[in-house]
């Protein structure tokens, strides 16, 4: 590797690449009268925590992959990183599956009225942490572990590229692995998130989620005061 300064140059190029792609997506959405935030908004207009964490991990893994690839190019190795660890694939698989399952559960539990076409009302970002109008521990846990996981993975990434072994032998540069314990903890937090959607607070005794008796109870994630505004 030519020098430590190339690590920061590679990180800058990776960030610029991700930013350019994001800008292009934003421009395409703007052409259809949509904001960039609509990427994480569900059909009812609520920001989805599941999609939000999926977006974050997509950006982090893309940035990491590009940074490693640029470093390999600077070192004269033009082939991209050849392998992605099983734990990273599991994490991405969970992040992909949870939004799909969450959307299915939400369509059963929250009986939003979609009979009127048009752009749905955009709700506050803070509604990602609410379930049935109340603060949700399961959502907070998922939100917390998402940021912890991203922070730890970023530390692992820079520890890998700054390690003496990879500096001496750039061919060792690969997308770093993530600790299996962290993958398990994040998987559990996302499982709790899905469980919290299935059995939100305020359910009527003896009733199952999504039944007619609880349709009014589960009609919105907003608080009653917000619904009246």
N, C-alpha and C positions, 0 to 999 in steps of 0.2 A: 504494500500500500504506500502511495507516494508520501503521505503525511497525515497527521491527525486532523489538519484543517479540512481535508477532503471528506471527513465524516460529517462535518457541519455543512459543507457544500452539498453533499448527497442528501442530507436531511432537508435542506432548503429546497432543493430541486424536487424532492418527493412531495413536500408540502405545496409547492407551486403547482405541480401536476394535479394533485387532488383538488386544489382550489380552482384551477382552470376547468376541470371536468364538472365541478359543482356549479361554476358560473354558467357553463353551457346548459346544464340541466335547468338552472334557474331561468335562463333566457327562454328555453323551450316552454317551460311552464308559464312564463309571463305571456308568451304568444297565445296561450289558451286561457288567459285571464285567471291564472292560478298562482298563488304564492309558493315559495320554496317550502314553507312549513307544511303545505298540503301533503307533502310526502309522508308525514307521520300522522296525518289526520284521517280518522276513519269516516265511514259514510255518514255518520250522524254529526260530524263536525268536531268530535272530541280528539285531542292529541292522544295517540296510543303509546303507552309506556313500552309495550312489547316491540312495536315498530321503531320507537326511539332508540332502544338499546341495540336493536338490529342495525340501525343506521350507524350508531357510534362504533360498533365492532367492525362494520364494513369499512368505515373510514380508517380506523386504526390498523387493521390488517393490510389494507391497500397501501397506506403510508409506509408500513414496515416493509412490505414486499418491495416497493419501489426504492426505498432507501437502500436495502440490501443489494438490489439489482444495480443501482447506480454505483455503489461502492465496488461491486465486482467489475463493472465497466471501467472505472477509474484505475483498477488494478490490472487491466488487460484481459479480464475474463468476460467474454461476451455472452456466455450462456447464462440464462436466468437461474435462480435458485431451483435446484432439482427436486426438492422434497418439501412437503408440508407435514408437520408432525400430526400424529393421530389425535392428540389432545386439541390442537387447533381446529382440526376438522370436526371433532365432536362439538366443540364450542360453537363453531359456525353453524353446525347442524341444529343445535338447540336453539340458537338465535334465529334461525330460519323457521323452525317448526313452531315455536311459541307464538309468533304473530298470527300464524294460520289457525292454530288451535284457539287462540284468544278471540279471533274474529268469529269463529264458529260458536264458541261459548257465549260471546257477547250478543250474537244474533238470537240466541235462545233466551238468555236471561233478561237483556234489556230490549224491550219491545218498542224500539223507536218507530215512529210513524214515517215511513218513506214513500207514502202514497203521493206526496206533492213533489214534483220534480223541481230541480234547481240546485243552487249552491247552498249547502247546509250552513247554519250559523256556526261561526268559529268560536269555540269555547277557550277559556284561559288555559295556559300551559300547566297551571297548578292542578287542573282537573285530572292530570295523569296520576296524582297521588290520592285520588278520591275513589271510593267504591260505594255506590248507592248514596252519594251525597255526604259521605263521612270519610275522614282520614283513614287510610288502610295501612296496617302494619305490613302486610304482605307486599304491597306496592312499594312502600318505603324500603323494605328489605331488598327487593329486586333493584330498585334505584341505587341503593347504597353499594351493593355488591357489584353492580355494573361499573360504577366509577372506581371502586377499589381494584377490580380486575384490570381495568384499562390503565390505571396508574402503575400497578405492579408489572404489567406486561411492557409498558414503556420503559420502566427501569431495567427490566430484563433485556430489552432490545438494545439500549445504549450500553449496558454492561457487556453484552456480546460483542458489539462492534468496537468497543474500546479495550477489549481484553488483549493481552500481549500475544496470545496464540493466533487470533484472527488477524492482528496487525502484521505478525511475522509471516502468516500463510493465508492470504486472502481466499484461497480455494475452500477454506473452512466456513466461509460466510454463507449461512443458510438462515431461513426464517426461524427465529428462536422458538423453542417449545414453551409451553405454559405448564405450571405445576398442576398435576392431576387433582390435588386437594382443592385447589381453587376452582377447577372445572366442576368438581362435585358440589362445592358450596354454591356456585352459581346455578347449577342445575337444580339444587334443592330450593333455592330462592325463587326460581322461575316456576317450579312445581307448586310452591306455596302461592305464587301469583295466580296461577290458573285455578287453584283451589279456592282462593279468595273471590274469584269471579263466579265460580259455581255456587258458592254459598255466601253471598254478601250479607252484611249486617242488615237487620231490618226485615228479614224473611218472616212471613207469617207462620206461627207454630203449626207443624204437621203438614206444611205445604212444600212441594218440590219447586226448585227454581224453574222459572219460565212458565208456570201454570197460569191459568186465567185469573186465579185468585190473587196472584202476586204481580199481575201485569202493571197495576198502578204503582205498586211499591218499587218495582224495578224499571220504571219508565225512563229514568234519567240518572246520570251520575252527578248532576248539579245539586246543590243544596236548595231547599225550598225558597230561600230568600233570593237566590240567583235566578231561579225559574221565573219569579214574578217580575224581574227587571225587563 
